[in-house]
Amino acid sequence: MTTTSPPIDFGTRTHSARKANVAGLDALFEPRSIAVLGASSDPTKIGGRPVHFAKESGFTGAVYPVNPKADTIQGLPAFPDIESIPGEVDLALIALPNSAVTDAVHACGRKGVKVVTIFSAGFAEMDENGDAQQQKLVDIARGYGMRLLGPNCIGSMNRRTGAVGTFAASSGVPFTQKPLATVALASQSGAIASEWVVAGTQQGLQFDPWLSTGNEADIQLADVLAHMAMDPSVEIIAAYLEGCRDGDRLREALELAQEAGKPVVVLKVGRSEVGATAVASHTASLVGADEVFDALFQQYGAIRVDSMAEMFDVCYALAIGKLPEGDRLGILTGSGGVGILAADEAGESGLEVPPTSPSLQRDLKAIWPPAGVGNPVDLTAQLMNDPKLLPSFIDACLADGGFDQLVLGVIYMGFLEPWSDLLVNGLTSARAAHPDAPIVVTASTRPEVRRAIEEMSIPVFADISNAVKVMGRINDYARRRREFEDRRASDATATDSTAVLPGLPETMTEVTAKAFISAAGIDVVPEAVVTSAAEAAQAQAGLDAPVVLKIVSPDIAHKTEAGGVVLGVATPEEAAAAYDQIVASARAYDGGARIEGVLISPMVTDGVETIIGVSNDPTFGPVVVFGLGGVFVEVLKDVTYRLAPFGLETAKFMIGEIRGSAMLAGARGAEPSDVEALARALVALSRLADAHRDRLDSIDVNPFIVRPVGQGALALDALVTTR
Amino acid sequence: MTTTSPPIDFGTRTHSARKANVAGLDALFEPRSIAVLGASSDPTKIGGRPVHFAKESGFTGAVYPVNPKADTIQGLPAFPDIESIPGEVDLALIALPNSAVTDAVHACGRKGVKVVTIFSAGFAEMDENGDAQQQKLVDIARGYGMRLLGPNCIGSMNRRTGAVGTFAASSGVPFTQKPLATVALASQSGAIASEWVVAGTQQGLQFDPWLSTGNEADIQLADVLAHMAMDPSVEIIAAYLEGCRDGDRLREALELAQEAGKPVVVLKVGRSEVGATAVASHTASLVGADEVFDALFQQYGAIRVDSMAEMFDVCYALAIGKLPEGDRLGILTGSGGVGILAADEAGESGLEVPPTSPSLQRDLKAIWPPAGVGNPVDLTAQLMNDPKLLPSFIDACLADGGFDQLVLGVIYMGFLEPWSDLLVNGLTSARAAHPDAPIVVTASTRPEVRRAIEEMSIPVFADISNAVKVMGRINDYARRRREFEDRRASDATATDSTAVLPGLPETMTEVTAKAFISAAGIDVVPEAVVTSAAEAAQAQAGLDAPVVLKIVSPDIAHKTEAGGVVLGVATPEEAAAAYDQIVASARAYDGGARIEGVLISPMVTDGVETIIGVSNDPTFGPVVVFGLGGVFVEVLKDVTYRLAPFGLETAKFMIGEIRGSAMLAGARGAEPSDVEALARALVALSRLADAHRDRLDSIDVNPFIVRPVGQGALALDALVTTR
């Protein structure tokens, strides 16, 4: 990844813009012909491997080795240059020294190539000269209407069509058996893509098609994701991500995948401080704050995983299994301990483990009296003796209607004869009765037993805790997928609203900042600006409560530091004194500061202190933040983010996902808070931030007091900064 | 597991008690002879399998089938009853119908059998009659000085000696290759033990010896752990635990393992609410609160894991690898992305990822200039081209002295030729130069490559995130092991102290409770008890601060509820009025309550509010709890536990492990708190609780205010209840 700016603007979210970014990408995965510039007769060399792999991949299009020094390359006729090739060339691979690349890209353009993939290194990843040279390549390609993958990349591969666009040795690793689980892969790291392709073959998971974006001079990961979202041959998308230069493009791609109903499983690295530093030094570019990526993935229904192993497990289960319609998990095992392990994990993975219904308990007891008929259901070791027990129990559990999904813990039945036959037969009969039920099996298995179970659309895991964890991730995804249309409609109200939003004030004081957010629909505490001690006394008398006085100055951002705040002023006399004290302190703090007066407002104490705000992320634009005040933000960093704008559904989800959300539900004997009002304020803030995305820098509403249900929520202070 | 009480008391922690509980257990794992009562000629039947397995296990002792209906069983001479056997019998296995078991146990006793294992079911796990019958078996066995495993258990197995004490089919599963990693296993579930033995063979991990304790009528899991701790042939112990009836025995066993320097890896189920309910219904017995188990494992250096997969990974890494001497992790990869994945996980696993030193950076650059020389170190794809690169980089990193352990991410080098040779050769040369360095490799591998690396004491994982997570668990263990002697010496001071502890007061009021803890060395706020409004006014005048007044009555535990508390009393007149108000409220609340006066003490506001206390766990005795006050305890449940008594080291560890510990370090601009004083109070509380373990029910010191460094910490309120 580099700092080179993208060649195609994507400012407006229009269908044509979508098309522009994915234009030509089908030539990467479904080219009719491939030219290899720098083709080698040695099948182990970078220029030789694509030719070698293409001969073995089943590719039915033409492969044209280009090498002025050879007549034939690996048995194929070679051409001295790309323009000598008689037919059309969809995809050209450049395996040439750095110095020869510019001419080669020109030649490809003249030939009418659709996509050129540049393996060669020494561009933006090297130094400024390389960066300039790379930008020139992009300009050349754009001049010909040609797309460019890389440079400094390992290319692309499609086993389905046999289209080889890579020199990665991993492309030569065969599957011993046709994989059942196929997942498209877009990666910003070539090494990661290669490793996953190889490691996938070990676990029955085929990443296909796959691609690595290298320096992303033209084609970005987001473009590839968008292409895959629209490609009907792709059902599930895996992405490895280090950073992103164009947040709108990524957002758009995830939206497309969501519309298409395709799960996107993302491994985004750099979640820790050390990791983020390593990303920065690795990519040498601005990559966006990790929390904002989290918000993005939440908002657009992507499944974020934290490791390769989790990526594989989630992709495998998505590809093999069925999506659940609800959260309720039934646990069936032949061992009490295994059932408890599943229940322990379910609690942490967002799955519900409801008790079995009385009628189900009767049904199960009728089948096998010694069974444990709570949930987890314990079939006891009889599971291994009675061939009818497993299908009968599965059938009873699913027919009862109390569970949306089942996990079976059958310990070593899948490994040892004669029990493995019993297991496969039992599952076959259960599956025939319930063809669409989401079922996951956990067992030690022999490969052929595993395969037989997988062919029934039943994923098999060795470890039940891991299986339930993965089911939890997929359950979260399925829930968000069910809620997608509602959430989208709700978010659309934020975008479509015709309510007039206020313009940015010229100068920013607490008074103008409050007026700004108030005009956007966020309640603020009643207040008056006074310009003398006498006015202060009078204002205090008009308010039936202790008041707070605060300095108003466009030059003083940190009012407390300047001695510009006095709390708990109970009488008119105290108010007059506080006025004088504040003005004196502020003058002492900054003699040149413009003082516009003193703000006087009632103290508000009956409510939960929260913080709402906006920061304008350089990659993703305005991001709304929400957290509880006090120790929650300052000690526990208990905050959550969403990209602006969004609707009420999203706002309510935000409110529910902080760790301290119990505070708003009425913890410690307090009344429940007016979370509806809080949610409306978050939506209003998101609209305001979106409207001013060009000039706004940040909004900080702190504290924002959420009062008991029905009494609303209001800002006690606000700070707005602009660029 | 059952509710039957254990046959041997273990109240006093003496060497003889230790011996009593492990007496005879060597006959389970190293018997000279085995008799099978109910032996069958059918090798697939429960009575046939032990005979069948013993013939194939390499057991060199005698095997005596006992069956009155046969002359020979599976080619061995059979005996009509155990007493007809000519030689001595160390281990007898009972595979008879429930009704025949009592007579058989008698016969075994008369024969002088050392341990009798009862496979038969239908005892305490069934009903009250079964429980009574089981207790009779224990009495019979004890009368003969014979130990008893089970009933309702699958027995024991020792592949090393060939001693077969089980009918588990898993015992017949062969290893295709002699395993490098061998771990002893004690399990409370037969199904779990069988599954792990089978699943282990799939992952190169041999659980041996292993045993399942069934109903635990006599031999408990703790006894087996203690035996394994003392058995020189055992190096690592794995335990599967659902609950515990005798906390002292388990504590003692873990202590023995710690003294012996043997890691104990524990999977304790029931950590979630649903899981705990399932445990309770599965074991039908009191099993101890999960948090207390957590405290126990922390305190005695056991490694708690949450899944079978984690159990296998931790055991494997312990068995294959080397223990680190410190927390500093060096990350070496051939892919930037893989390095970042490792760094991300290290941050969450308690491993430090220090930057490389300038001299190391120079050294690495000298070897391969394009390398990324921060930590993670990125060798780039050159890793796969230059055979000397990997050993040179490993050598430089270890010679530098800045890292205590290394993780290598070599992606698919271990899978594809010719790179796998390069990898093995590179590691061989690095290992020769650094024979004791803790190194972990992450790679896709072929089995023979993996084996070659493991033989260098280098564990191999497929996933780098998982590898680092496991390294983190082992690092925690290694740290606690290094600190063990210090911590033990510190804890011993709590036990050995000769300071006189106060007796339990006769009646419990706030006044006597505070006096009780004060006498134990915990500071309490200065206070006076007044018995009239006039005295209250006088007392207020003598204190230079606002005061709090609280009712003193042995009959009123919840003072606030009774209107018995008034805060912030600033003048003598207010104090007099508050006195009258409190007494009137208390009388209205409970007309029969004995009122001993009103407590008056200064308000203390400068400090961090904490809660310290004791609850007397039915299984493990007094447990000290610590948490921060307010939302930390009430909303976030941010508390930690330790078994009493303990010393300062343990107390400080407790203080550091709560999530909100930053509050005590001086968060939000506050001064750092006097954590030394807090730690001393926790130690004092633990000693007090230990001294009164027989009659104490609970102590609740809330709030306990920790003031700034040097100013101590003091109790503002205390509640003590007795049994």
Interface residues (C-beta under 8 A of the other chain):
Chain A: A169 S170 V173 Q188 S189 A191 I192 S194 E195 V198 A199 Q202 Y240 E242 L267 V269 G270 R271 S272 E273 V274 G275 T277 A278 V279 S281 H282 T283 D306 S307 M308 A309 E310 G334 S335 G336 G337 V338 G339 I340 L341 A343 D344 E345 A346 G347 E348 V353 G372 G374 P376 D378 A381 I411 Y412 F415 L416 S444 A462 D463 I464 S465 N466 G630 V631 F632 E634 V635 L636 R659 G660 A662 M663 A667 R668
Chain B: A169 S170 V173 Q188 S189 A191 I192 S194 E195 V198 A199 Q202 Y240 E242 L267 V269 G270 R271 S272 E273 V274 G275 T277 A278 V279 S281 H282 T283 D306 S307 M308 A309 E310 G334 S335 G336 G337 V338 G339 I340 L341 A343 D344 E345 A346 G347 E348 V353 G372 G374 P376 D378 A381 I411 Y412 F415 L416 S444 A462 D463 I464 S465 N466 G630 V631 F632 E634 V635 L636 R659 G660 A662 M663 A667 R668
